[in-house]
Amino acid sequence: MSDNFHIVLCTCPDSQSATEIAEFLVANNLCACVNIIDGIKSIYQWKGKIESSQEQLLIIKSVKDVYPDIERAILELHPYELPEVIAVSIDTGLPDYLSWINDNARTI
């Protein structure tokens, strides 16, 4: 059962965009839960320059079948030209927790 689940990571520039995306995903049953981690510092290359910015990290728990809808929603709501959207498979987890994710995430 655990091979059906993943965590999607997405960074946001501020609390407002992070909360808006998280609330949309949960309200539309695209995921069971989103954790928002504030105060991360990202250092990256963008258009030939090294950049640094304070961001918020979304940790989105969902089922793999919903990924295209999550990606589409983030692309529509996110202020960045190229947002981070990365999915990482969940190898194993508490069966009841995985069942809860399964019960609360579905395609729209």
Backbone atoms as SQL, in Angstrom:
CREATE TABLE atoms (id INTEGER PRIMARY KEY, chain TEXT, resi INTEGER, resn TEXT, atom TEXT, x REAL, y REAL, z REAL);
INSERT INTO atoms VALUES
  (1, 'A', 1, 'MET', 'N', 0.821, -1.200, 0.000),
  (2, 'A', 1, 'MET', 'CA', 0.000, 0.000, 0.000),
  (3, 'A', 1, 'MET', 'C', 0.863, 1.261, 0.000),
  (4, 'A', 2, 'SER', 'N', 2.049, 1.222, 0.628),
  (5, 'A', 2, 'SER', 'CA', 2.833, 2.447, 0.781),
  (6, 'A', 2, 'SER', 'C', 3.403, 2.982, -0.519),
  (7, 'A', 3, 'ASP', 'N', 3.468, 2.180, -1.583),
  (8, 'A', 3, 'ASP', 'CA', 4.030, 2.675, -2.836),
  (9, 'A', 3, 'ASP', 'C', 3.109, 3.635, -3.572),
  (10, 'A', 4, 'ASN', 'N', 1.935, 3.885, -3.047),
  (11, 'A', 4, 'ASN', 'CA', 0.973, 4.805, -3.652),
  (12, 'A', 4, 'ASN', 'C', 1.127, 6.240, -3.142),
  (13, 'A', 5, 'PHE', 'N', 2.009, 6.469, -2.196),
  (14, 'A', 5, 'PHE', 'CA', 2.075, 7.752, -1.506),
  (15, 'A', 5, 'PHE', 'C', 3.355, 8.510, -1.805),
  (16, 'A', 6, 'HIS', 'N', 3.270, 9.835, -1.688),
  (17, 'A', 6, 'HIS', 'CA', 4.464, 10.648, -1.838),
  (18, 'A', 6, 'HIS', 'C', 4.319, 11.948, -1.069),
  (19, 'A', 7, 'ILE', 'N', 5.465, 12.612, -0.944),
  (20, 'A', 7, 'ILE', 'CA', 5.527, 13.945, -0.369),
  (21, 'A', 7, 'ILE', 'C', 5.950, 14.876, -1.495),
  (22, 'A', 8, 'VAL', 'N', 5.230, 15.962, -1.656),
  (23, 'A', 8, 'VAL', 'CA', 5.584, 16.960, -2.653),
  (24, 'A', 8, 'VAL', 'C', 6.171, 18.162, -1.908),
  (25, 'A', 9, 'LEU', 'N', 7.333, 18.613, -2.351),
  (26, 'A', 9, 'LEU', 'CA', 7.998, 19.759, -1.745),
  (27, 'A', 9, 'LEU', 'C', 7.856, 20.969, -2.660),
  (28, 'A', 10, 'CYS', 'N', 7.590, 22.102, -2.054),
  (29, 'A', 10, 'CYS', 'CA', 7.440, 23.343, -2.805),
  (30, 'A', 10, 'CYS', 'C', 7.860, 24.499, -1.908),
  (31, 'A', 11, 'THR', 'N', 8.745, 25.359, -2.408),
  (32, 'A', 11, 'THR', 'CA', 9.122, 26.544, -1.646),
  (33, 'A', 11, 'THR', 'C', 8.304, 27.736, -2.114),
  (34, 'A', 12, 'CYS', 'N', 8.004, 28.624, -1.173),
  (35, 'A', 12, 'CYS', 'CA', 7.222, 29.831, -1.449),
  (36, 'A', 12, 'CYS', 'C', 7.957, 31.043, -0.882),
  (37, 'A', 13, 'PRO', 'N', 7.764, 32.216, -1.486),
  (38, 'A', 13, 'PRO', 'CA', 8.503, 33.389, -1.038),
  (39, 'A', 13, 'PRO', 'C', 7.987, 34.032, 0.244),
  (40, 'A', 14, 'ASP', 'N', 6.741, 33.712, 0.633),
  (41, 'A', 14, 'ASP', 'CA', 6.160, 34.385, 1.794),
  (42, 'A', 14, 'ASP', 'C', 5.013, 33.574, 2.373),
  (43, 'A', 15, 'SER', 'N', 4.582, 33.996, 3.548),
  (44, 'A', 15, 'SER', 'CA', 3.506, 33.308, 4.259),
  (45, 'A', 15, 'SER', 'C', 2.195, 33.329, 3.491),
  (46, 'A', 16, 'GLN', 'N', 1.893, 34.437, 2.852),
  (47, 'A', 16, 'GLN', 'CA', 0.624, 34.557, 2.135),
  (48, 'A', 16, 'GLN', 'C', 0.518, 33.540, 0.999),
  (49, 'A', 17, 'SER', 'N', 1.531, 33.436, 0.161),
  (50, 'A', 17, 'SER', 'CA', 1.457, 32.485, -0.952),
  (51, 'A', 17, 'SER', 'C', 1.510, 31.046, -0.439),
  (52, 'A', 18, 'ALA', 'N', 2.307, 30.781, 0.596),
  (53, 'A', 18, 'ALA', 'CA', 2.377, 29.435, 1.159),
  (54, 'A', 18, 'ALA', 'C', 1.024, 29.007, 1.715),
  (55, 'A', 19, 'THR', 'N', 0.390, 29.884, 2.459),
  (56, 'A', 19, 'THR', 'CA', -0.916, 29.573, 3.053),
  (57, 'A', 19, 'THR', 'C', -1.990, 29.412, 1.976),
  (58, 'A', 20, 'GLU', 'N', -1.976, 30.283, 0.977),
  (59, 'A', 20, 'GLU', 'CA', -2.962, 30.200, -0.100),
  (60, 'A', 20, 'GLU', 'C', -2.862, 28.858, -0.835),
  (61, 'A', 21, 'ILE', 'N', -1.652, 28.458, -1.168),
  (62, 'A', 21, 'ILE', 'CA', -1.463, 27.183, -1.870),
  (63, 'A', 21, 'ILE', 'C', -1.862, 26.020, -0.972),
  (64, 'A', 22, 'ALA', 'N', -1.402, 26.029, 0.281),
  (65, 'A', 22, 'ALA', 'CA', -1.720, 24.939, 1.214),
  (66, 'A', 22, 'ALA', 'C', -3.224, 24.799, 1.421),
  (67, 'A', 23, 'GLU', 'N', -3.897, 25.909, 1.656),
  (68, 'A', 23, 'GLU', 'CA', -5.344, 25.849, 1.877),
  (69, 'A', 23, 'GLU', 'C', -6.083, 25.359, 0.637),
  (70, 'A', 24, 'PHE', 'N', -5.658, 25.785, -0.549),
  (71, 'A', 24, 'PHE', 'CA', -6.302, 25.324, -1.777),
  (72, 'A', 24, 'PHE', 'C', -6.140, 23.810, -1.931),
  (73, 'A', 25, 'LEU', 'N', -4.934, 23.312, -1.716),
  (74, 'A', 25, 'LEU', 'CA', -4.687, 21.876, -1.886),
  (75, 'A', 25, 'LEU', 'C', -5.513, 21.036, -0.917),
  (76, 'A', 26, 'VAL', 'N', -5.565, 21.467, 0.348),
  (77, 'A', 26, 'VAL', 'CA', -6.332, 20.715, 1.344),
  (78, 'A', 26, 'VAL', 'C', -7.833, 20.840, 1.088),
  (79, 'A', 27, 'ALA', 'N', -8.317, 22.049, 0.795),
  (80, 'A', 27, 'ALA', 'CA', -9.753, 22.271, 0.571),
  (81, 'A', 27, 'ALA', 'C', -10.274, 21.509, -0.636),
  (82, 'A', 28, 'ASN', 'N', -9.401, 21.272, -1.610),
  (83, 'A', 28, 'ASN', 'CA', -9.815, 20.562, -2.817),
  (84, 'A', 28, 'ASN', 'C', -9.420, 19.094, -2.802),
  (85, 'A', 29, 'ASN', 'N', -9.099, 18.586, -1.630),
  (86, 'A', 29, 'ASN', 'CA', -8.769, 17.176, -1.433),
  (87, 'A', 29, 'ASN', 'C', -7.647, 16.673, -2.323),
  (88, 'A', 30, 'LEU', 'N', -6.691, 17.555, -2.620),
  (89, 'A', 30, 'LEU', 'CA', -5.541, 17.130, -3.392),
  (90, 'A', 30, 'LEU', 'C', -4.458, 16.540, -2.504),
  (91, 'A', 31, 'CYS', 'N', -4.607, 16.739, -1.201),
  (92, 'A', 31, 'CYS', 'CA', -3.677, 16.171, -0.236),
  (93, 'A', 31, 'CYS', 'C', -4.389, 16.066, 1.108),
  (94, 'A', 32, 'ALA', 'N', -3.780, 15.310, 2.000),
  (95, 'A', 32, 'ALA', 'CA', -4.347, 15.176, 3.336),
  (96, 'A', 32, 'ALA', 'C', -3.856, 16.273, 4.266),
  (97, 'A', 33, 'CYS', 'N', -2.641, 16.758, 4.021),
  (98, 'A', 33, 'CYS', 'CA', -2.020, 17.695, 4.950),
  (99, 'A', 33, 'CYS', 'C', -0.901, 18.448, 4.254),
  (100, 'A', 34, 'VAL', 'N', -0.695, 19.700, 4.665),
  (101, 'A', 34, 'VAL', 'CA', 0.466, 20.472, 4.229),
  (102, 'A', 34, 'VAL', 'C', 1.102, 21.082, 5.469),
  (103, 'A', 35, 'ASN', 'N', 2.377, 20.801, 5.676),
  (104, 'A', 35, 'ASN', 'CA', 3.154, 21.483, 6.704),
  (105, 'A', 35, 'ASN', 'C', 3.831, 22.673, 6.051),
  (106, 'A', 36, 'ILE', 'N', 3.848, 23.800, 6.749),
  (107, 'A', 36, 'ILE', 'CA', 4.543, 24.986, 6.270),
  (108, 'A', 36, 'ILE', 'C', 5.686, 25.270, 7.235),
  (109, 'A', 37, 'ILE', 'N', 6.894, 25.185, 6.722),
  (110, 'A', 37, 'ILE', 'CA', 8.077, 25.454, 7.533),
  (111, 'A', 37, 'ILE', 'C', 8.593, 26.833, 7.153),
  (112, 'A', 38, 'ASP', 'N', 8.572, 27.721, 8.107),
  (113, 'A', 38, 'ASP', 'CA', 8.978, 29.108, 7.900),
  (114, 'A', 38, 'ASP', 'C', 10.473, 29.272, 8.167),
  (115, 'A', 39, 'GLY', 'N', 11.048, 30.270, 7.546),
  (116, 'A', 39, 'GLY', 'CA', 12.402, 30.674, 7.883),
  (117, 'A', 39, 'GLY', 'C', 13.510, 29.860, 7.268),
  (118, 'A', 40, 'ILE', 'N', 13.277, 29.237, 6.126),
  (119, 'A', 40, 'ILE', 'CA', 14.387, 28.544, 5.483),
  (120, 'A', 40, 'ILE', 'C', 15.119, 29.531, 4.579),
  (121, 'A', 41, 'LYS', 'N', 16.387, 29.309, 4.419),
  (122, 'A', 41, 'LYS', 'CA', 17.189, 30.158, 3.536),
  (123, 'A', 41, 'LYS', 'C', 17.605, 29.314, 2.343),
  (124, 'A', 42, 'SER', 'N', 17.302, 29.795, 1.151),
  (125, 'A', 42, 'SER', 'CA', 17.667, 29.095, -0.076),
  (126, 'A', 42, 'SER', 'C', 18.763, 29.864, -0.798),
  (127, 'A', 43, 'ILE', 'N', 19.758, 29.136, -1.247),
  (128, 'A', 43, 'ILE', 'CA', 20.823, 29.696, -2.066),
  (129, 'A', 43, 'ILE', 'C', 20.814, 28.898, -3.361),
  (130, 'A', 44, 'TYR', 'N', 20.721, 29.602, -4.482),
  (131, 'A', 44, 'TYR', 'CA', 20.514, 28.922, -5.758),
  (132, 'A', 44, 'TYR', 'C', 21.038, 29.783, -6.901),
  (133, 'A', 45, 'GLN', 'N', 21.186, 29.144, -8.058),
  (134, 'A', 45, 'GLN', 'CA', 21.541, 29.876, -9.265),
  (135, 'A', 45, 'GLN', 'C', 20.275, 30.193, -10.041),
  (136, 'A', 46, 'TRP', 'N', 20.164, 31.427, -10.484),
  (137, 'A', 46, 'TRP', 'CA', 19.015, 31.839, -11.295),
  (138, 'A', 46, 'TRP', 'C', 19.489, 32.844, -12.342),
  (139, 'A', 47, 'LYS', 'N', 19.324, 32.466, -13.584),
  (140, 'A', 47, 'LYS', 'CA', 19.699, 33.318, -14.714),
  (141, 'A', 47, 'LYS', 'C', 21.144, 33.803, -14.617),
  (142, 'A', 48, 'GLY', 'N', 22.035, 32.847, -14.286),
  (143, 'A', 48, 'GLY', 'CA', 23.460, 33.133, -14.279),
  (144, 'A', 48, 'GLY', 'C', 24.008, 33.807, -13.037),
  (145, 'A', 49, 'LYS', 'N', 23.158, 34.029, -12.034),
  (146, 'A', 49, 'LYS', 'CA', 23.612, 34.680, -10.802),
  (147, 'A', 49, 'LYS', 'C', 23.309, 33.793, -9.601),
  (148, 'A', 50, 'ILE', 'N', 24.139, 33.874, -8.591),
  (149, 'A', 50, 'ILE', 'CA', 23.850, 33.189, -7.332),
  (150, 'A', 50, 'ILE', 'C', 22.924, 34.085, -6.531),
  (151, 'A', 51, 'GLU', 'N', 21.807, 33.547, -6.146),
  (152, 'A', 51, 'GLU', 'CA', 20.777, 34.278, -5.410),
  (153, 'A', 51, 'GLU', 'C', 20.617, 33.672, -4.015),
  (154, 'A', 52, 'SER', 'N', 20.057, 34.441, -3.122),
  (155, 'A', 52, 'SER', 'CA', 19.748, 33.988, -1.772),
  (156, 'A', 52, 'SER', 'C', 18.422, 34.607, -1.358),
  (157, 'A', 53, 'SER', 'N', 17.548, 33.801, -0.772),
  (158, 'A', 53, 'SER', 'CA', 16.270, 34.349, -0.321),
  (159, 'A', 53, 'SER', 'C', 15.714, 33.545, 0.844),
  (160, 'A', 54, 'GLN', 'N', 14.916, 34.224, 1.653),
  (161, 'A', 54, 'GLN', 'CA', 14.176, 33.575, 2.730),
  (162, 'A', 54, 'GLN', 'C', 12.899, 33.016, 2.109),
  (163, 'A', 55, 'GLU', 'N', 12.583, 31.776, 2.428),
  (164, 'A', 55, 'GLU', 'CA', 11.407, 31.133, 1.855),
  (165, 'A', 55, 'GLU', 'C', 10.672, 30.321, 2.913),
  (166, 'A', 56, 'GLN', 'N', 9.529, 29.826, 2.512),
  (167, 'A', 56, 'GLN', 'CA', 8.770, 28.891, 3.323),
  (168, 'A', 56, 'GLN', 'C', 8.644, 27.602, 2.528),
  (169, 'A', 57, 'LEU', 'N', 8.787, 26.477, 3.209),
  (170, 'A', 57, 'LEU', 'CA', 8.734, 25.174, 2.558),
  (171, 'A', 57, 'LEU', 'C', 7.393, 24.513, 2.833),
  (172, 'A', 58, 'LEU', 'N', 6.726, 24.094, 1.763),
  (173, 'A', 58, 'LEU', 'CA', 5.509, 23.300, 1.889),
  (174, 'A', 58, 'LEU', 'C', 5.893, 21.828, 1.802),
  (175, 'A', 59, 'ILE', 'N', 5.410, 21.044, 2.762),
  (176, 'A', 59, 'ILE', 'CA', 5.560, 19.592, 2.735),
  (177, 'A', 59, 'ILE', 'C', 4.154, 19.041, 2.569),
  (178, 'A', 60, 'ILE', 'N', 3.867, 18.541, 1.378),
  (179, 'A', 60, 'ILE', 'CA', 2.509, 18.155, 0.974),
  (180, 'A', 60, 'ILE', 'C', 2.417, 16.633, 0.960),
  (181, 'A', 61, 'LYS', 'N', 1.523, 16.060, 1.763),
  (182, 'A', 61, 'LYS', 'CA', 1.353, 14.610, 1.816),
  (183, 'A', 61, 'LYS', 'C', 0.142, 14.212, 0.986),
  (184, 'A', 62, 'SER', 'N', 0.390, 13.322, 0.007),
  (185, 'A', 62, 'SER', 'CA', -0.687, 12.981, -0.917),
  (186, 'A', 62, 'SER', 'C', -0.464, 11.596, -1.528),
  (187, 'A', 63, 'VAL', 'N', -1.334, 11.250, -2.461),
  (188, 'A', 63, 'VAL', 'CA', -1.209, 10.012, -3.230),
  (189, 'A', 63, 'VAL', 'C', -0.652, 10.362, -4.608),
  (190, 'A', 64, 'LYS', 'N', 0.055, 9.425, -5.191),
  (191, 'A', 64, 'LYS', 'CA', 0.735, 9.686, -6.460),
  (192, 'A', 64, 'LYS', 'C', -0.221, 10.042, -7.594),
  (193, 'A', 65, 'ASP', 'N', -1.399, 9.447, -7.625),
  (194, 'A', 65, 'ASP', 'CA', -2.347, 9.710, -8.709),
  (195, 'A', 65, 'ASP', 'C', -2.760, 11.177, -8.790),
  (196, 'A', 66, 'VAL', 'N', -2.629, 11.903, -7.698),
  (197, 'A', 66, 'VAL', 'CA', -3.080, 13.289, -7.623),
  (198, 'A', 66, 'VAL', 'C', -1.989, 14.273, -8.059),
  (199, 'A', 67, 'TYR', 'N', -0.762, 13.777, -8.254),
  (200, 'A', 67, 'TYR', 'CA', 0.344, 14.682, -8.554),
  (201, 'A', 67, 'TYR', 'C', 0.055, 15.653, -9.703),
  (202, 'A', 68, 'PRO', 'N', -0.485, 15.227, -10.838),
  (203, 'A', 68, 'PRO', 'CA', -0.727, 16.201, -11.923),
  (204, 'A', 68, 'PRO', 'C', -1.629, 17.365, -11.495),
  (205, 'A', 69, 'ASP', 'N', -2.620, 17.089, -10.670),
  (206, 'A', 69, 'ASP', 'CA', -3.511, 18.146, -10.193),
  (207, 'A', 69, 'ASP', 'C', -2.804, 19.069, -9.197),
  (208, 'A', 70, 'ILE', 'N', -1.949, 18.501, -8.358),
  (209, 'A', 70, 'ILE', 'CA', -1.163, 19.319, -7.423),
  (210, 'A', 70, 'ILE', 'C', -0.231, 20.243, -8.212),
  (211, 'A', 71, 'GLU', 'N', 0.454, 19.683, -9.176),
  (212, 'A', 71, 'GLU', 'CA', 1.376, 20.478, -9.994),
  (213, 'A', 71, 'GLU', 'C', 0.633, 21.613, -10.703),
  (214, 'A', 72, 'ARG', 'N', -0.496, 21.295, -11.296),
  (215, 'A', 72, 'ARG', 'CA', -1.285, 22.304, -12.009),
  (216, 'A', 72, 'ARG', 'C', -1.732, 23.422, -11.069),
  (217, 'A', 73, 'ALA', 'N', -2.205, 23.054, -9.879),
  (218, 'A', 73, 'ALA', 'CA', -2.660, 24.051, -8.895),
  (219, 'A', 73, 'ALA', 'C', -1.511, 24.952, -8.456),
  (220, 'A', 74, 'ILE', 'N', -0.354, 24.355, -8.178),
  (221, 'A', 74, 'ILE', 'CA', 0.793, 25.160, -7.756),
  (222, 'A', 74, 'ILE', 'C', 1.201, 26.118, -8.869),
  (223, 'A', 75, 'LEU', 'N', 1.258, 25.637, -10.093),
  (224, 'A', 75, 'LEU', 'CA', 1.641, 26.502, -11.212),
  (225, 'A', 75, 'LEU', 'C', 0.674, 27.677, -11.389),
  (226, 'A', 76, 'GLU', 'N', -0.604, 27.438, -11.128),
  (227, 'A', 76, 'GLU', 'CA', -1.598, 28.512, -11.253),
  (228, 'A', 76, 'GLU', 'C', -1.515, 29.524, -10.110),
  (229, 'A', 77, 'LEU', 'N', -1.206, 29.065, -8.896),
  (230, 'A', 77, 'LEU', 'CA', -1.257, 29.915, -7.714),
  (231, 'A', 77, 'LEU', 'C', 0.091, 30.527, -7.323),
  (232, 'A', 78, 'HIS', 'N', 1.171, 29.931, -7.747),
  (233, 'A', 78, 'HIS', 'CA', 2.502, 30.314, -7.275),
  (234, 'A', 78, 'HIS', 'C', 2.996, 31.586, -7.950),
  (235, 'A', 79, 'PRO', 'N', 3.626, 32.493, -7.175),
  (236, 'A', 79, 'PRO', 'CA', 4.127, 33.735, -7.761),
  (237, 'A', 79, 'PRO', 'C', 5.441, 33.594, -8.530),
  (238, 'A', 80, 'TYR', 'N', 6.182, 32.502, -8.332),
  (239, 'A', 80, 'TYR', 'CA', 7.470, 32.355, -9.011),
  (240, 'A', 80, 'TYR', 'C', 7.285, 32.005, -10.483),
  (241, 'A', 81, 'GLU', 'N', 8.223, 32.442, -11.292),
  (242, 'A', 81, 'GLU', 'CA', 8.272, 32.075, -12.707),
  (243, 'A', 81, 'GLU', 'C', 8.495, 30.567, -12.852),
  (244, 'A', 82, 'LEU', 'N', 9.341, 30.000, -11.988),
  (245, 'A', 82, 'LEU', 'CA', 9.655, 28.568, -12.014),
  (246, 'A', 82, 'LEU', 'C', 9.661, 28.040, -10.574),
  (247, 'A', 83, 'PRO', 'N', 8.498, 27.625, -10.063),
  (248, 'A', 83, 'PRO', 'CA', 8.460, 27.146, -8.676),
  (249, 'A', 83, 'PRO', 'C', 9.072, 25.753, -8.532),
  (250, 'A', 84, 'GLU', 'N', 9.595, 25.509, -7.350),
  (251, 'A', 84, 'GLU', 'CA', 10.062, 24.162, -7.016),
  (252, 'A', 84, 'GLU', 'C', 8.837, 23.292, -6.780),
  (253, 'A', 85, 'VAL', 'N', 8.749, 22.190, -7.509),
  (254, 'A', 85, 'VAL', 'CA', 7.702, 21.193, -7.282),
  (255, 'A', 85, 'VAL', 'C', 8.387, 19.845, -7.482),
  (256, 'A', 86, 'ILE', 'N', 8.670, 19.164, -6.373),
  (257, 'A', 86, 'ILE', 'CA', 9.406, 17.901, -6.400),
  (258, 'A', 86, 'ILE', 'C', 8.627, 16.874, -5.581),
  (259, 'A', 87, 'ALA', 'N', 8.423, 15.701, -6.158),
  (260, 'A', 87, 'ALA', 'CA', 7.729, 14.626, -5.438),
  (261, 'A', 87, 'ALA', 'C', 8.727, 13.554, -5.019),
  (262, 'A', 88, 'VAL', 'N', 8.603, 13.116, -3.769),
  (263, 'A', 88, 'VAL', 'CA', 9.462, 12.087, -3.202),
  (264, 'A', 88, 'VAL', 'C', 8.566, 10.953, -2.712),
  (265, 'A', 89, 'SER', 'N', 8.853, 9.740, -3.150),
  (266, 'A', 89, 'SER', 'CA', 8.036, 8.592, -2.749),
  (267, 'A', 89, 'SER', 'C', 8.169, 8.299, -1.262),
  (268, 'A', 90, 'ILE', 'N', 7.088, 7.855, -0.674),
  (269, 'A', 90, 'ILE', 'CA', 7.091, 7.376, 0.710),
  (270, 'A', 90, 'ILE', 'C', 7.278, 5.861, 0.644),
  (271, 'A', 91, 'ASP', 'N', 8.383, 5.375, 1.183),
  (272, 'A', 91, 'ASP', 'CA', 8.670, 3.944, 1.132),
  (273, 'A', 91, 'ASP', 'C', 7.837, 3.152, 2.116),
  (274, 'A', 92, 'THR', 'N', 7.633, 3.731, 3.286),
  (275, 'A', 92, 'THR', 'CA', 6.863, 3.044, 4.316),
  (276, 'A', 92, 'THR', 'C', 6.324, 4.079, 5.286),
  (277, 'A', 93, 'GLY', 'N', 5.357, 3.689, 6.064),
  (278, 'A', 93, 'GLY', 'CA', 4.779, 4.601, 7.037),
  (279, 'A', 93, 'GLY', 'C', 3.758, 3.884, 7.899),
  (280, 'A', 94, 'LEU', 'N', 3.323, 4.555, 8.933),
  (281, 'A', 94, 'LEU', 'CA', 2.299, 4.004, 9.807),
  (282, 'A', 94, 'LEU', 'C', 1.064, 3.696, 8.967),
  (283, 'A', 95, 'PRO', 'N', 0.605, 2.449, 8.921),
  (284, 'A', 95, 'PRO', 'CA', -0.514, 2.091, 8.053),
  (285, 'A', 95, 'PRO', 'C', -1.759, 2.955, 8.244),
  (286, 'A', 96, 'ASP', 'N', -2.113, 3.283, 9.472),
  (287, 'A', 96, 'ASP', 'CA', -3.297, 4.116, 9.698),
  (288, 'A', 96, 'ASP', 'C', -3.103, 5.532, 9.161),
  (289, 'A', 97, 'TYR', 'N', -1.872, 6.065, 9.260),
  (290, 'A', 97, 'TYR', 'CA', -1.596, 7.394, 8.729),
  (291, 'A', 97, 'TYR', 'C', -1.680, 7.380, 7.205),
  (292, 'A', 98, 'LEU', 'N', -1.100, 6.367, 6.580),
  (293, 'A', 98, 'LEU', 'CA', -1.182, 6.243, 5.125),
  (294, 'A', 98, 'LEU', 'C', -2.628, 6.087, 4.665),
  (295, 'A', 99, 'SER', 'N', -3.408, 5.361, 5.416),
  (296, 'A', 99, 'SER', 'CA', -4.829, 5.212, 5.099),
  (297, 'A', 99, 'SER', 'C', -5.539, 6.560, 5.184),
  (298, 'A', 100, 'TRP', 'N', -5.180, 7.372, 6.177),
  (299, 'A', 100, 'TRP', 'CA', -5.761, 8.705, 6.321),
  (300, 'A', 100, 'TRP', 'C', -5.409, 9.581, 5.117),
  (301, 'A', 101, 'ILE', 'N', -4.148, 9.518, 4.675),
  (302, 'A', 101, 'ILE', 'CA', -3.770, 10.255, 3.464),
  (303, 'A', 101, 'ILE', 'C', -4.628, 9.790, 2.294),
  (304, 'A', 102, 'ASN', 'N', -4.743, 8.491, 2.143),
  (305, 'A', 102, 'ASN', 'CA', -5.523, 7.928, 1.042),
  (306, 'A', 102, 'ASN', 'C', -6.979, 8.389, 1.070),
  (307, 'A', 103, 'ASP', 'N', -7.543, 8.488, 2.248),
  (308, 'A', 103, 'ASP', 'CA', -8.944, 8.897, 2.402),
  (309, 'A', 103, 'ASP', 'C', -9.166, 10.386, 2.120),
  (310, 'A', 104, 'ASN', 'N', -8.108, 11.179, 2.164),
  (311, 'A', 104, 'ASN', 'CA', -8.262, 12.625, 2.048),
  (312, 'A', 104, 'ASN', 'C', -7.621, 13.240, 0.814),
  (313, 'A', 105, 'ALA', 'N', -7.131, 12.423, -0.095),
  (314, 'A', 105, 'ALA', 'CA', -6.507, 12.942, -1.318),
  (315, 'A', 105, 'ALA', 'C', -7.086, 12.218, -2.524),
  (316, 'A', 106, 'ARG', 'N', -7.587, 13.012, -3.452),
  (317, 'A', 106, 'ARG', 'CA', -8.131, 12.412, -4.679),
  (318, 'A', 106, 'ARG', 'C', -8.073, 13.448, -5.803),
  (319, 'A', 107, 'THR', 'N', -8.147, 12.992, -7.013),
  (320, 'A', 107, 'THR', 'CA', -8.087, 13.902, -8.157),
  (321, 'A', 107, 'THR', 'C', -9.380, 14.693, -8.254),
  (322, 'A', 108, 'ILE', 'N', -9.261, 15.893, -8.826),
  (323, 'A', 108, 'ILE', 'CA', -10.455, 16.740, -9.012),
  (324, 'A', 108, 'ILE', 'C', -10.912, 16.696, -10.459);
